[in-house]
Amino acid sequence: MPERITSAREVARRLGLSHTAIQKAEQVGRIRREPDGSWDVERVRRDLTASAVPGRSPLAPAGQDTPLGRLTLARLALGVEAQRLAMDEKKGRLMDITAANHRVDEVAAGMRDAVLNWPARVSGQIAAEIGRDPHLVQTILQEQMNALLLEVAQRLDPPAPSEPEPHA
């Protein structure tokens, strides 16, 4: 049978805590008395250990051994990550997704225009080397470049899958 004590001061003495610490823990609901008004010393020890802040309480186990310790560690890790992201943003290593998408669109449009202008620039030279009509060579190159660009566009932005027809 667990040891029961009626005095909060005795519980504090046995646990190596102050009477005030026991009173405060009871007030905030970290520990509670038994229905008959007595204290179960081992249950009080377990409850205080489970809710103790590491580094502040002599009953606190090492950092990650309690839910509170894990929560405190997770909160600290989130704070560190937020600081790292703020530093990266300040140094220009991060940018807003809208700005990034806009920049990607600008680069892609420039590359598309360069690719579309290529047949007109080189068709005369190719036609002279193979002895063909420059207009015909340019037309063939433009058709092939358009087909290539369409294929790349479909790979990068595939059409949304259509929903299957419901069976009757």
C-alpha positions in Angstrom: 0.0 0.0 0.0 1.4 3.4 -0.9 2.6 5.6 1.9 0.1 8.4 2.7 1.0 11.6 4.5 -1.4 14.3 5.7 1.1 17.2 5.8 2.2 19.0 2.6 5.3 20.1 4.6 6.3 16.5 5.2 5.8 15.7 1.5 8.0 18.6 0.6 10.7 17.4 3.1 10.7 13.9 1.8 10.9 15.0 -1.8 13.6 17.6 -1.1 11.4 20.5 -2.1 10.1 23.6 -0.4 6.6 23.7 1.1 5.9 26.6 -1.3 6.8 24.5 -4.3 4.3 21.8 -3.2 1.6 24.5 -2.6 2.2 26.1 -6.1 2.2 22.7 -7.8 -1.1 21.8 -6.2 -2.6 25.2 -7.1 -1.8 24.9 -10.8 -2.9 21.3 -10.9 0.4 19.5 -11.4 -0.2 17.4 -8.3 -3.3 16.6 -6.2 -4.3 15.1 -2.9 -6.0 11.8 -2.5 -9.8 11.8 -2.1 -9.3 11.5 1.7 -7.1 14.7 1.8 -3.8 12.8 2.3 -0.8 12.8 0.0 0.6 9.7 -1.9 4.3 10.6 -1.9 5.2 8.3 -4.8 2.4 9.6 -7.0 3.3 13.2 -6.1 6.9 12.4 -7.1 5.8 10.8 -10.4 3.5 13.8 -11.2 6.1 16.4 -10.4 8.8 14.5 -12.4 6.5 14.2 -15.4 5.8 18.0 -15.4 9.1 19.3 -14.2 11.0 21.8 -16.3 14.5 20.4 -16.9 17.1 22.6 -15.3 14.7 24.2 -12.9 13.6 21.4 -10.7 15.6 18.9 -8.8 13.1 16.2 -9.8 13.4 16.9 -13.5 14.9 14.0 -15.4 17.3 14.7 -18.3 15.9 16.8 -21.2 13.9 14.4 -23.4 12.7 11.9 -20.8 9.3 13.6 -20.2 6.6 15.0 -22.5 7.4 18.4 -21.1 11.1 18.0 -21.8 10.4 16.9 -25.4 8.0 19.8 -25.9 10.6 22.2 -24.5 13.2 20.8 -26.8 10.9 20.9 -29.8 10.0 24.6 -29.1 13.7 25.4 -28.9 14.4 23.6 -32.2 11.5 25.5 -33.9 12.9 28.8 -32.6 16.4 28.0 -33.9 14.9 27.0 -37.3 12.9 30.3 -37.4 16.1 32.2 -36.7 18.0 30.4 -39.4 15.3 31.1 -41.9 15.2 34.7 -41.0 19.0 34.9 -41.4 18.8 33.2 -44.8 16.1 35.6 -45.9 18.1 38.6 -44.7 21.2 37.4 -46.5 19.2 36.9 -49.7 19.4 33.1 -49.8 15.6 32.9 -49.7 13.0 34.6 -51.7 9.2 34.8 -51.8 7.6 32.0 -53.9 5.7 34.6 -56.0 9.0 36.4 -56.9 10.7 33.0 -57.6 7.9 31.9 -59.9 8.0 35.3 -61.7 11.8 35.0 -62.2 11.5 31.4 -63.4 8.8 32.6 -65.9 11.1 35.4 -67.1 14.0 33.0 -67.7 11.8 30.4 -69.4 10.3 33.0 -71.7 13.8 34.3 -72.6 14.9 30.7 -73.4 11.8 30.0 -75.4 12.3 33.2 -77.5 16.0 32.3 -78.1 15.0 28.8 -79.2 12.2 30.1 -81.5 14.6 32.6 -83.1 17.3 30.1 -83.7 15.9 28.6 -87.0 15.7 32.1 -88.6 19.4 32.7 -87.6 20.9 29.5 -88.8 18.6 28.4 -91.7 20.5 30.4 -94.3 23.9 28.9 -93.3 22.5 25.4 -93.2 20.8 25.8 -96.6 24.0 27.1 -98.1 25.9 24.0 -96.8 23.4 21.5 -98.1 22.4 23.3 -101.2 18.7 23.8 -100.4 16.2 26.6 -100.3 16.7 28.7 -97.2 13.0 29.3 -96.7 12.3 25.5 -96.8 15.1 24.8 -94.3 13.8 27.5 -92.0 10.2 26.2 -92.2 11.4 22.6 -91.4 13.5 23.8 -88.4 10.7 25.9 -87.0 8.2 23.0 -87.2 10.7 20.7 -85.4 11.5 23.4 -82.8 7.8 24.0 -82.2 7.2 20.2 -81.8 10.1 20.0 -79.3 8.9 22.9 -77.3 5.4 21.4 -77.1 6.8 18.1 -75.9 8.9 19.8 -73.2 5.9 21.9 -72.1 3.8 18.8 -71.7 6.5 17.1 -69.6 6.8 20.2 -67.4 3.1 20.9 -67.1 1.2 17.7 -67.8 -2.6 18.1 -68.4 -4.8 17.3 -65.4 -6.0 13.7 -65.4 -9.6 13.5 -66.4 -12.0 11.8 -63.9 -13.0 8.3 -64.8 -16.5 7.7 -66.0 -18.8 6.3 -63.3 -20.0 2.8 -64.2 -23.7 2.3 -64.3 
